[in-house]
Amino acid sequence: MIEPKGFIQAGLALLFVMAGSPAIAQTQGRIAPAAGLETIQVRENVYAIFGAGANVTAHVGEDGVILVDSGSTATAAQLVAAVKAISAKPVRLIVNTSADMDHIGGNEVVGATGIEMNPDLFADEPHATVLSHESVLTRLSGDDKISSELWPSETFTSRVRSMYLNDDAVMVYRMTGAHTDGDTVVLFRKADVIATGDIIDLRSFPVIDMKKGGSIQGELDALNRLLEMTVPAMPMVLKEGRTLLVPGHGRVSDYAELVEYRDMVTTIKDNVEALIAKGMTLEQVKAANPTAGYRSRWGKESGPWTTDMFVEAVYSGLKNPVKP
């Protein structure tokens, strides 16, 4: 016979697994803060580092450290300290998920602490390999204000770039046209962790940078593709297994929160589409409040990405769709 205490513990365990949010409850633990940044162990050899501009994901193993994004230039030295607190191994690979400065700003300083995946004997200084979609290099090299030291050293254009490092399959997927035209996500297949870049931001409506090739349809396509890659927890089974998602900003999440986020974006898109079909102008669409029901949770009235800016991006993307 199970004692009442046993029932309580079983019930708490069930709620723990089924809650789904925040998925940070599934992490292994926190690492002592390094230079003001917070590090959380997501899996046995995967860490999420917060406070470096954009979130940084670190995968460690016998080959060295793999980083997804390098944070901002201003926090590069802090990120170096945070990575060294995790592992004494050199950084071997940095994957940039977009051309945004809060994702690539640390490429020079952080990369200088490592060595290439395939060391170049003729290189003046060792440096971690920096990988991105080709569009990232195109954008960075076309901006005279951005130093060439921040550019990726390798690019790809295929649907996926795969490699085997740290006893894990590292799969870099092209998701262009969502947040920007250079979006990628990184799946650590054995660890079952996906670093999503700015395709997901649970703090706000998704940032769709139309000037950099982002679009509402591309955002939805990327969210749906992420859902295909993400495995949910099994209901009524007292196990912790599920895919964890480390977004470009905000907390670690999972399938349940991704579904909710995708459904929110879909509903708002459908609302705006219906208003456009009625012949409404942008201002009329804004006045109709197509984000009703979601505004209090994800909307912002001020700052770099407001609700009005999101509605404008959805409206413009539907009125003038961009061909992939």
ZAMARGU-4260 file (C-alpha; in steps of 0.2 Angstrom, whole numbers, plus 5000, padded with zeros to 4 digits):
<rodrens>
0) 5000/5000/5000 | 5007/5017/4995 | 5008/5029/5010 | 5000/5047/5007 | 5017/5054/5006
5) 5020/5043/4991 | 5004/5049/4983 | 5010/5067/4985 | 5027/5063/4978 | 5020/5054/4963
10) 5008/5068/4960 | 5022/5081/4961 | 5032/5071/4949 | 5018/5070/4936 | 5015/5089/4937
15) 5034/5092/4935 | 5034/5082/4919 | 5017/5088/4912 | 5019/5106/4916 | 5030/5109/4901
20) 5034/5127/4906 | 5045/5133/4910 | 5056/5119/4903 | 5070/5126/4914 | 5064/5115/4927
25) 5071/5101/4917 | 5089/5107/4918 | 5103/5099/4928 | 5107/5115/4938 | 5115/5132/4939
30) 5133/5135/4937 | 5141/5149/4948 | 5139/5165/4939 | 5154/5171/4929 | 5157/5189/4926
35) 5138/5193/4928 | 5132/5180/4916 | 5120/5166/4921 | 5124/5148/4916 | 5112/5134/4917
40) 5116/5116/4913 | 5102/5110/4901 | 5109/5093/4898 | 5124/5083/4904 | 5135/5092/4892
45) 5125/5107/4886 | 5123/5124/4894 | 5113/5139/4891 | 5122/5156/4895 | 5111/5171/4898
50) 5115/5189/4898 | 5128/5190/4884 | 5116/5200/4873 | 5108/5185/4865 | 5107/5168/4873
55) 5122/5157/4870 | 5122/5138/4869 | 5137/5129/4874 | 5140/5110/4869 | 5156/5103/4878
60) 5165/5086/4875 | 5182/5078/4870 | 5184/5089/4854 | 5181/5105/4863 | 5167/5118/4865
65) 5154/5122/4852 | 5145/5138/4854 | 5129/5144/4846 | 5131/5163/4844 | 5144/5173/4853
70) 5134/5187/4861 | 5137/5205/4859 | 5154/5214/4858 | 5152/5222/4874 | 5150/5206/4884
75) 5163/5196/4874 | 5175/5195/4889 | 5162/5190/4901 | 5157/5176/4889 | 5174/5170/4888
80) 5175/5169/4907 | 5158/5160/4907 | 5164/5147/4894 | 5180/5144/4904 | 5170/5141/4920
85) 5161/5127/4910 | 5176/5119/4902 | 5195/5121/4900 | 5194/5114/4882 | 5196/5127/4868
90) 5181/5134/4858 | 5182/5124/4841 | 5166/5130/4833 | 5154/5145/4834 | 5138/5145/4824
95) 5129/5161/4821 | 5111/5160/4819 | 5109/5177/4811 | 5118/5193/4807 | 5112/5203/4822
100) 5126/5211/4832 | 5119/5203/4848 | 5123/5186/4840 | 5139/5189/4831 | 5147/5203/4841
105) 5159/5191/4851 | 5165/5182/4836 | 5182/5190/4836 | 5186/5190/4855 | 5178/5173/4859
110) 5184/5165/4844 | 5202/5170/4847 | 5202/5159/4863 | 5200/5143/4852 | 5206/5134/4837
115) 5199/5129/4820 | 5190/5113/4818 | 5203/5109/4805 | 5218/5119/4810 | 5227/5129/4797
120) 5246/5128/4799 | 5248/5144/4790 | 5237/5154/4800 | 5245/5169/4810 | 5233/5166/4825
125) 5223/5152/4830 | 5204/5155/4830 | 5188/5145/4832 | 5179/5141/4816 | 5164/5153/4814
130) 5150/5145/4803 | 5134/5154/4797 | 5122/5154/4782 | 5129/5163/4767 | 5117/5177/4769
135) 5125/5182/4786 | 5142/5184/4777 | 5134/5194/4763 | 5126/5206/4775 | 5141/5208/4787
140) 5153/5211/4772 | 5141/5224/4765 | 5141/5235/4780 | 5157/5246/4781 | 5154/5249/4800
145) 5156/5230/4804 | 5174/5224/4806 | 5179/5209/4795 | 5185/5201/4811 | 5167/5198/4815
150) 5163/5189/4799 | 5160/5170/4798 | 5175/5160/4792 | 5164/5147/4784 | 5147/5147/4776
155) 5134/5135/4769 | 5119/5137/4757 | 5112/5119/4758 | 5096/5114/4768 | 5107/5107/4782
160) 5126/5106/4787 | 5130/5091/4797 | 5145/5086/4807 | 5150/5074/4821 | 5158/5083/4836
165) 5159/5079/4855 | 5151/5062/4852 | 5136/5070/4845 | 5128/5074/4828 | 5128/5093/4826
170) 5115/5098/4813 | 5114/5116/4807 | 5098/5119/4798 | 5094/5133/4786 | 5078/5143/4791
175) 5080/5158/4780 | 5066/5171/4778 | 5059/5170/4796 | 5067/5183/4807 | 5080/5187/4794
180) 5086/5179/4778 | 5101/5172/4787 | 5092/5162/4800 | 5099/5145/4806 | 5094/5133/4820
185) 5106/5120/4828 | 5101/5103/4833 | 5112/5093/4845 | 5104/5076/4841 | 5110/5065/4855
190) 5108/5079/4868 | 5091/5082/4861 | 5093/5101/4862 | 5089/5114/4848 | 5096/5132/4848
195) 5083/5142/4839 | 5090/5159/4837 | 5077/5173/4836 | 5064/5162/4827 | 5057/5160/4845
200) 5057/5174/4858 | 5045/5170/4872 | 5046/5187/4879 | 5037/5195/4864 | 5029/5193/4847
205) 5042/5186/4835 | 5054/5199/4828 | 5052/5200/4809 | 5065/5210/4802 | 5058/5214/4784
210) 5074/5225/4780 | 5084/5209/4782 | 5073/5197/4773 | 5061/5192/4787 | 5043/5188/4784
215) 5027/5182/4793 | 5026/5167/4781 | 5044/5162/4784 | 5042/5164/4802 | 5027/5152/4802
220) 5036/5140/4791 | 5051/5140/4803 | 5040/5137/4818 | 5031/5122/4810 | 5048/5115/4805
225) 5054/5116/4822 | 5038/5107/4828 | 5043/5093/4817 | 5060/5092/4825 | 5054/5093/4843
230) 5049/5078/4853 | 5036/5082/4867 | 5036/5074/4884 | 5024/5058/4885 | 5009/5062/4895
235) 5006/5052/4911 | 5023/5045/4910 | 5035/5049/4924 | 5050/5053/4914 | 5059/5069/4910
240) 5063/5065/4892 | 5059/5078/4879 | 5067/5090/4867 | 5073/5107/4875 | 5073/5123/4865
245) 5086/5137/4869 | 5079/5153/4860 | 5089/5168/4855 | 5081/5177/4870 | 5070/5172/4884
250) 5069/5156/4894 | 5073/5138/4889 | 5057/5130/4882 | 5049/5114/4875 | 5036/5107/4863
255) 5021/5113/4873 | 5027/5131/4873 | 5032/5130/4855 | 5014/5124/4850 | 5007/5139/4860
260) 5019/5151/4851 | 5015/5144/4834 | 4996/5145/4837 | 4997/5163/4843 | 5007/5168/4827
265) 4995/5158/4816 | 4979/5166/4824 | 4986/5184/4822 | 4991/5181/4804 | 4974/5174/4800
270) 4966/5189/4809 | 4976/5202/4799 | 4973/5192/4783 | 4954/5193/4786 | 4955/5212/4789
275) 4965/5214/4773 | 4952/5204/4764 | 4939/5217/4770 | 4949/5231/4762 | 4956/5239/4778
280) 4971/5250/4778 | 4986/5247/4790 | 4979/5260/4803 | 4962/5252/4802 | 4970/5235/4805
285) 4979/5241/4820 | 4963/5249/4827 | 4954/5232/4825 | 4967/5225/4837 | 4971/5208/4828
290) 4982/5204/4843 | 4968/5204/4856 | 4970/5190/4868 | 4989/5189/4866 | 4994/5207/4868
295) 4995/5207/4887 | 5007/5192/4887 | 5018/5195/4872 | 5014/5213/4867 | 5025/5228/4871
300) 5020/5247/4869 | 5038/5253/4869 | 5055/5247/4866 | 5064/5240/4850 | 5050/5229/4845
305) 5032/5234/4849 | 5015/5227/4845 | 5012/5240/4832 | 5028/5235/4824 | 5024/5217/4824
310) 5006/5220/4816 | 5015/5231/4803 | 5027/5217/4798 | 5012/5205/4797 | 5002/5217/4787
315) 5016/5221/4775 | 5021/5203/4773 | 5003/5198/4768 | 5001/5213/4756 | 5017/5211/4748
320) 5023/5193/4750 | 5041/5189/4747 | 5046/5175/4736 | 5057/5162/4744
</rodrens>
